[in-house]
Amino acid sequence: MNFAIIVAAGKSKRMKKGMNKAFLPILNKPLIYYTIKTFQECDLIDEIVIVTQKNDVKKISEIKQKFNFNKIKKIVEGGKERQDSVYNGLMSIKNAKDNNIVVVHNGSNPLVKKNEIIECINAAKKYGAAVAGFPLKDTIKKISNNFVKKTINRQGIYQIQTPQAVKYGLFIEAFKNAKKKFFKATDDVSLVEELGKKVKIVDCSYENIKITTPEDLKIAEAILIKRNNAGFRIGFGQDSHRFSKNKTKKLVLGGYILPNKIGLEANSDGDIILHALFNAISSAIGERSLGFYADEMCRKGITDSKEYLRVILNKLKEKNMELNNISIMIEAGKPKLEKYTDKIKNSLSKILKLEKERIGIAYTSGEKLTAFGRGDGIQGFVVVSLFIV
């Protein structure tokens, strides 16, 4: 098994925000969300331990629940120093064998890539310990009393980041040795080095930076935007139904049941917004139309369009993509829908776990040039934008 210890127990003094930087927002999500997500989705990671401040345990629990980070098995209180926090995380692992790999990562390194985690794990399996880093590009000078004392040759000089991976048995030995010698280190593999053991360097991207200052937050946001736009897609969907002759059928739009309104003729609940949304997402990711999936479900008695939508949302997740925004256009002569907009948006926001600000709805009667504008039914068009996460 391979274990990840994500450390987010620092005081974040240099951030000057008066809170643990792990919870500062980047693109509407807490910084640590991006860190955990990468480890959650890494196939070589079996269990995750989060080490945080006592007052932040509840916040981590809420993040785990909200984003279904089910690999998180323990949330542990940190220690006085980072080394103490890592030790607490290590001691919380009860089912490890000596050759299992423990990967330690800073919660404040949200831009780590899955391949960097994998390469560190594989190197640690072979050599006992490994650390991610990148070669310095800038000239380094040693300063004394604000004057240059000497220029350091940067050849072979690396800036070390996380992840840092160590075999469990070796890690336990390294901590025992450090405790015996009262040795304090600023990173994890230094404890292994103190034993006289070799540590393999694994090259990582220059994007894998530790977020320390407000400027770093801006850099991280720009990198995430660039990554997302690189995988940007657009989808278009349409659906329409005439009004039902069954006066008891409910009108459902976006998962919201409009009170005292006659529904649409369909084998399902006839939710034209969710149907058009399904087709928009499906067309954007190269999947099939709604009927390909929903017809069989409908024959089994499943008429709730939210269940159909869940099918395509799961496929969206499998492709590591998320909704960016939704634009909805409704053509209908009746009923007047504008006053229900907030209710419909609230419903969609809950179903999709998407902020209401990213959902737009507009209406038209089309000057009554079509049957929909004349009140015979409702037609809906949906455009979605997606990005790779």
PAZA-265684 format. One line per 10 residues: number of its first residue (from 1); their letters; for each residue x, y, z of C-alpha. Coordinates in Angstrom, 3 decimals. Layout:
<pts>
NUM> A> X Y Z ~ ... $
</pts>
This chain:
<pts>
1> MNFAIIVAAG> 0.000 0.000 0.000 ~ 1.001 3.618 -0.497 ~ 0.043 6.296 1.992 ~ -0.055 10.077 1.583 ~ 0.409 12.490 4.457 ~ -0.771 15.965 3.456 ~ 0.480 18.562 5.907 ~ -1.669 21.675 6.413 ~ -0.960 22.630 10.008 ~ 1.137 25.776 9.536 $
11> KSKRMKKGMN> 0.419 29.247 10.895 ~ 0.633 30.930 7.442 ~ 2.175 34.091 8.913 ~ 3.783 35.219 5.636 ~ 0.411 35.089 3.888 ~ -0.847 37.825 6.259 ~ -4.478 36.743 5.908 ~ -5.120 35.854 9.544 ~ -6.101 32.265 8.695 ~ -4.688 28.950 7.582 $
21> KAFLPILNKP> -3.749 29.500 3.929 ~ -4.953 25.975 3.112 ~ -8.499 27.351 3.117 ~ -7.895 30.490 1.072 ~ -9.977 30.454 -2.142 ~ -8.525 29.821 -5.586 ~ -11.127 29.872 -8.374 ~ -13.924 29.510 -5.801 ~ -12.439 26.440 -4.110 ~ -10.144 26.200 -1.060 $
31> LIYYTIKTFQ> -6.455 25.911 -1.906 ~ -6.148 22.491 -0.294 ~ -8.966 21.143 -2.483 ~ -6.599 21.070 -5.463 ~ -3.898 19.317 -3.430 ~ -6.199 16.618 -2.098 ~ -7.916 16.139 -5.461 ~ -4.657 15.186 -7.193 ~ -3.843 12.590 -4.542 ~ -7.441 11.340 -4.511 $
41> ECDLIDEIVI> -7.254 10.718 -8.263 ~ -3.760 9.184 -8.230 ~ -4.130 5.427 -8.727 ~ -1.017 4.638 -6.677 ~ -2.334 6.314 -3.525 ~ -4.417 4.034 -1.305 ~ -4.978 6.142 1.808 ~ -4.642 9.815 2.706 ~ -3.909 11.318 6.114 ~ -4.495 15.049 6.551 $
51> VTQKNDVKKI> -2.543 16.798 9.306 ~ -3.994 20.152 10.277 ~ -4.534 22.527 13.172 ~ -6.984 21.448 15.854 ~ -9.375 24.276 14.947 ~ -9.388 23.218 11.283 ~ -10.260 19.538 11.675 ~ -13.946 20.295 11.086 ~ -13.162 22.266 7.911 ~ -11.188 19.355 6.476 $
61> SEIKQKFNFN> -14.044 17.001 7.356 ~ -16.469 19.257 5.477 ~ -14.197 19.361 2.426 ~ -13.882 15.571 2.506 ~ -17.654 15.220 2.579 ~ -18.436 17.905 0.004 ~ -16.023 16.633 -2.648 ~ -16.265 12.913 -1.805 ~ -12.562 12.555 -1.003 ~ -13.039 9.005 0.248 $
71> KIKKIVEGGK> -9.339 8.159 0.354 ~ -8.990 10.404 3.410 ~ -8.950 7.910 6.265 ~ -7.631 10.088 9.088 ~ -7.532 13.769 10.004 ~ -4.775 14.295 12.567 ~ -3.868 17.268 14.732 ~ -0.497 18.813 13.907 ~ 2.451 19.436 16.218 ~ 4.532 22.437 17.176 $
81> ERQDSVYNGL> 6.873 22.198 14.172 ~ 6.374 20.721 10.713 ~ 8.536 17.736 11.634 ~ 6.262 17.062 14.603 ~ 3.191 17.261 12.345 ~ 4.633 14.742 9.883 ~ 5.498 12.458 12.807 ~ 1.908 12.648 14.070 ~ 0.671 11.716 10.621 ~ 3.122 8.834 10.372 $
91> MSIKNAKDNN> 2.142 7.481 13.790 ~ -1.533 7.520 12.797 ~ -0.839 4.892 10.099 ~ -1.433 1.527 11.742 ~ -1.624 -0.914 8.854 ~ 1.654 -0.193 7.019 ~ 4.469 -2.630 6.250 ~ 8.140 -1.673 6.116 ~ 8.251 -1.612 2.301 ~ 5.065 0.417 1.895 $
101> IVVVHNGSNP> 5.637 3.956 0.649 ~ 4.697 7.048 2.620 ~ 4.399 10.209 0.519 ~ 4.555 13.508 2.405 ~ 3.196 16.571 0.651 ~ 2.562 20.176 1.608 ~ -1.091 21.133 1.535 ~ 0.146 24.448 0.156 ~ 1.584 22.832 -3.010 ~ -1.723 22.612 -4.930 $
111> LVKKNEIIEC> -0.196 22.421 -8.421 ~ 1.458 19.033 -8.061 ~ 0.774 16.631 -10.923 ~ -0.159 12.970 -10.658 ~ 2.882 11.864 -12.648 ~ 5.150 13.623 -10.124 ~ 3.561 11.652 -7.279 ~ 3.901 8.418 -9.235 ~ 7.551 9.053 -10.124 ~ 8.409 9.775 -6.487 $
121> INAAKKYGAA> 6.687 6.574 -5.342 ~ 8.487 4.458 -7.938 ~ 11.848 6.018 -7.074 ~ 11.286 5.438 -3.358 ~ 10.435 1.789 -4.020 ~ 13.760 1.388 -5.803 ~ 16.047 3.591 -3.688 ~ 14.268 3.892 -0.330 ~ 13.610 7.629 -0.498 ~ 12.893 10.223 -3.170 $
131> VAGFPLKDTI> 12.158 13.916 -3.361 ~ 10.674 16.194 -6.021 ~ 12.499 19.349 -7.041 ~ 13.657 21.472 -9.934 ~ 17.080 22.884 -10.841 ~ 17.696 26.513 -9.996 ~ 17.720 28.866 -12.965 ~ 18.812 32.031 -11.198 ~ 22.209 33.097 -9.900 ~ 22.548 32.499 -6.141 $
141> KKISNNFVKK> 24.644 34.775 -3.925 ~ 25.547 34.453 -0.248 ~ 25.025 37.742 1.604 ~ 26.706 39.111 4.716 ~ 25.709 42.471 6.264 ~ 23.764 43.318 3.101 ~ 26.799 42.804 0.891 ~ 27.616 39.954 -1.457 ~ 30.036 37.579 0.184 ~ 30.290 35.121 -2.695 $
151> TINRQGIYQI> 28.449 33.733 -5.701 ~ 27.419 30.102 -5.406 ~ 27.771 27.842 -8.410 ~ 24.189 26.832 -9.192 ~ 25.207 23.729 -11.124 ~ 23.678 20.742 -9.361 ~ 21.654 22.979 -7.029 ~ 17.971 22.092 -6.754 ~ 15.022 23.820 -5.171 ~ 13.247 21.119 -3.221 $
161> QTPQAVKYGL> 9.470 20.780 -3.133 ~ 7.052 18.046 -2.234 ~ 6.052 15.234 -2.696 ~ 8.765 13.449 -0.726 ~ 8.457 9.671 -0.551 ~ 10.073 7.239 1.887 ~ 9.663 3.554 2.682 ~ 7.653 3.240 5.887 ~ 10.258 1.225 7.800 ~ 13.046 3.597 6.789 $
171> FIEAFKNAKK> 10.923 6.586 7.771 ~ 10.300 5.159 11.250 ~ 14.032 4.534 11.637 ~ 14.835 8.074 10.483 ~ 12.465 9.629 13.017 ~ 13.884 7.519 15.841 ~ 17.388 8.637 14.891 ~ 16.325 12.301 14.713 ~ 14.701 12.086 18.138 ~ 17.818 10.480 19.602 $
181> KFFKATDDVS> 20.096 13.182 18.146 ~ 17.628 16.076 18.699 ~ 17.931 16.677 14.953 ~ 15.495 19.120 13.347 ~ 15.006 19.274 9.593 ~ 13.106 21.612 7.296 ~ 12.045 18.797 4.981 ~ 11.298 15.101 5.322 ~ 14.056 13.368 3.389 ~ 16.692 15.283 5.406 $
191> LVEELGKKVK> 15.879 12.820 8.179 ~ 16.855 10.006 5.819 ~ 20.006 11.862 4.802 ~ 20.930 12.145 8.493 ~ 21.017 8.331 8.571 ~ 23.616 8.423 5.810 ~ 21.146 7.024 3.264 ~ 20.820 8.175 -0.326 ~ 17.798 10.121 -1.570 ~ 16.816 10.044 -5.241 $
201> IVDCSYENIK> 15.917 13.401 -6.844 ~ 12.874 13.419 -9.125 ~ 12.465 16.345 -11.487 ~ 9.143 18.157 -11.160 ~ 7.556 21.052 -12.986 ~ 8.442 24.639 -12.096 ~ 4.690 25.034 -11.588 ~ 4.885 22.853 -8.463 ~ 5.441 25.797 -6.143 ~ 4.677 26.210 -2.463 $
211> ITTPEDLKIA> 2.061 28.901 -1.872 ~ 3.535 31.224 0.752 ~ 2.646 34.826 -0.131 ~ -0.367 36.619 -1.670 ~ 1.633 36.881 -4.905 ~ 1.933 33.073 -4.990 ~ -1.853 32.812 -4.837 ~ -2.148 34.933 -7.978 ~ 0.455 32.782 -9.747 ~ -1.375 29.583 -8.785 $
221> EAILIKRNNA> -4.685 30.978 -10.015 ~ -3.137 31.949 -13.360 ~ -1.645 28.467 -13.783 ~ -4.971 26.785 -12.981 ~ -6.804 29.024 -15.437 ~ -4.244 28.166 -18.113 ~ -4.572 24.441 -17.391 ~ -8.351 24.626 -17.518 ~ -8.466 26.620 -20.738 ~ -6.158 24.097 -22.363 $
231> GFRIGFGQDS> -8.980 21.608 -21.951 ~ -11.859 23.960 -22.694 ~ -14.899 22.565 -24.518 ~ -18.357 23.785 -25.501 ~ -21.543 21.729 -25.923 ~ -24.993 22.485 -27.305 ~ -28.253 20.712 -26.538 ~ -31.954 21.060 -27.341 ~ -35.213 19.474 -26.238 ~ -38.932 20.200 -26.601 $
241> HRFSKNKTKK> -42.276 18.760 -25.556 ~ -45.933 19.692 -26.040 ~ -48.142 20.190 -22.996 ~ -49.739 17.042 -21.609 ~ -53.427 16.305 -21.884 ~ -53.144 14.841 -18.397 ~ -54.111 17.814 -16.234 ~ -52.552 16.213 -13.135 ~ -49.058 15.955 -14.579 ~ -46.606 18.384 -12.961 $
251> LVLGGYILPN> -44.451 20.834 -14.876 ~ -40.794 20.231 -14.032 ~ -37.994 22.540 -15.188 ~ -34.404 22.154 -14.048 ~ -35.540 19.714 -11.374 ~ -37.949 22.260 -9.887 ~ -41.690 21.467 -9.820 ~ -43.642 24.593 -10.747 ~ -46.777 24.871 -8.615 ~ -50.174 24.563 -10.272 $
261> KIGLEANSDG> -48.793 24.239 -13.808 ~ -49.641 21.508 -16.316 ~ -46.670 19.346 -17.252 ~ -45.227 18.264 -20.578 ~ -46.122 15.184 -22.580 ~ -43.345 12.592 -22.134 ~ -42.688 9.087 -20.823 ~ -40.455 10.780 -18.234 ~ -41.180 13.912 -16.205 ~ -40.548 15.891 -19.417 $
271> DIILHALFNA> -37.921 18.208 -17.892 ~ -36.749 19.912 -21.076 ~ -33.974 21.828 -19.283 ~ -32.325 18.696 -17.882 ~ -32.857 16.891 -21.190 ~ -31.228 19.680 -23.208 ~ -28.466 19.945 -20.578 ~ -27.790 16.216 -20.912 ~ -27.414 16.558 -24.682 ~ -25.198 19.621 -24.344 $
281> ISSAIGERSL> -22.774 17.873 -21.988 ~ -22.892 14.642 -23.964 ~ -22.137 16.332 -27.275 ~ -19.201 18.204 -25.721 ~ -17.511 15.033 -24.461 ~ -18.265 12.824 -27.455 ~ -21.015 10.689 -25.928 ~ -24.469 9.641 -27.179 ~ -27.804 11.475 -27.075 ~ -30.235 11.364 -24.147 $
291> GFYADEMCRK> -32.500 8.700 -25.631 ~ -29.649 6.199 -25.942 ~ -29.385 6.071 -22.155 ~ -32.800 7.228 -20.924 ~ -35.109 5.012 -22.999 ~ -34.026 1.836 -21.223 ~ -34.141 3.558 -17.827 ~ -37.643 4.782 -18.598 ~ -38.759 1.245 -19.469 ~ -37.574 0.228 -16.000 $
301> GITDSKEYLR> -39.837 2.864 -14.467 ~ -37.203 5.563 -13.906 ~ -38.928 8.815 -14.916 ~ -36.966 11.366 -12.873 ~ -34.750 13.285 -15.306 ~ -32.214 13.914 -12.535 ~ -31.402 10.204 -12.737 ~ -30.733 10.507 -16.475 ~ -28.528 13.534 -15.897 ~ -26.512 11.633 -13.291 $
311> VILNKLKEKN> -25.417 9.223 -16.043 ~ -23.759 11.930 -18.111 ~ -22.354 13.729 -15.059 ~ -20.594 10.501 -14.085 ~ -19.136 10.234 -17.585 ~ -18.028 13.859 -17.310 ~ -16.207 13.029 -14.079 ~ -14.583 9.956 -15.655 ~ -13.096 12.255 -18.290 ~ -11.706 14.550 -15.543 $
321> MELNNISIMI> -13.883 17.438 -16.690 ~ -16.141 19.867 -14.855 ~ -18.870 22.312 -15.789 ~ -17.708 25.892 -16.101 ~ -21.023 27.582 -16.884 ~ -24.483 26.923 -18.331 ~ -26.567 29.169 -20.586 ~ -30.251 28.258 -20.968 ~ -32.742 29.706 -23.459 ~ -36.445 28.838 -23.108 $
331> EAGKPKLEKY> -39.057 29.442 -25.829 ~ -42.601 29.385 -24.486 ~ -45.773 31.426 -24.836 ~ -47.022 30.106 -21.493 ~ -46.711 29.913 -18.587 ~ -44.803 33.054 -17.651 ~ -41.573 31.637 -16.251 ~ -39.499 34.681 -15.276 ~ -40.735 34.707 -11.677 ~ -39.538 31.118 -11.188 $
341> TDKIKNSLSK> -35.982 31.809 -12.347 ~ -34.376 31.843 -8.882 ~ -36.160 28.621 -7.919 ~ -34.991 26.874 -11.090 ~ -31.441 28.152 -10.669 ~ -31.377 27.045 -7.028 ~ -32.466 23.579 -8.086 ~ -29.869 23.356 -10.848 ~ -27.146 24.671 -8.536 ~ -27.923 21.923 -6.041 $
351> ILKLEKERIG> -28.113 19.157 -8.657 ~ -24.908 20.203 -10.412 ~ -22.978 21.503 -7.380 ~ -22.399 24.655 -9.422 ~ -22.568 28.245 -8.218 ~ -25.778 30.037 -9.247 ~ -23.686 32.803 -10.790 ~ -22.557 30.289 -13.425 ~ -26.107 29.483 -14.489 ~ -27.983 31.831 -16.805 $
361> IAYTSGEKLT> -31.608 31.522 -17.934 ~ -33.451 33.678 -20.487 ~ -36.932 33.431 -22.002 ~ -38.662 34.365 -25.233 ~ -42.029 33.888 -26.897 ~ -40.378 34.244 -30.307 ~ -43.094 36.689 -31.344 ~ -45.394 33.603 -31.369 ~ -43.929 32.485 -34.698 ~ -43.687 28.852 -33.555 $
371> AFGRGDGIQG> -45.985 26.421 -31.784 ~ -43.945 26.950 -28.610 ~ -44.408 30.691 -28.744 ~ -48.124 30.154 -29.294 ~ -48.366 28.108 -26.111 ~ -48.549 24.515 -27.378 ~ -45.438 23.415 -25.528 ~ -41.973 24.451 -24.332 ~ -38.652 24.325 -26.142 ~ -35.266 24.671 -24.472 $
381> FVVVSLFIV> -31.723 25.240 -25.685 ~ -28.639 24.819 -23.498 ~ -25.006 25.768 -24.112 ~ -22.373 24.521 -21.666 ~ -18.676 25.206 -21.304 ~ -16.459 22.553 -19.742 ~ -12.853 22.409 -18.606 ~ -10.396 19.650 -17.770 ~ -9.418 19.501 -14.100 $
</pts>
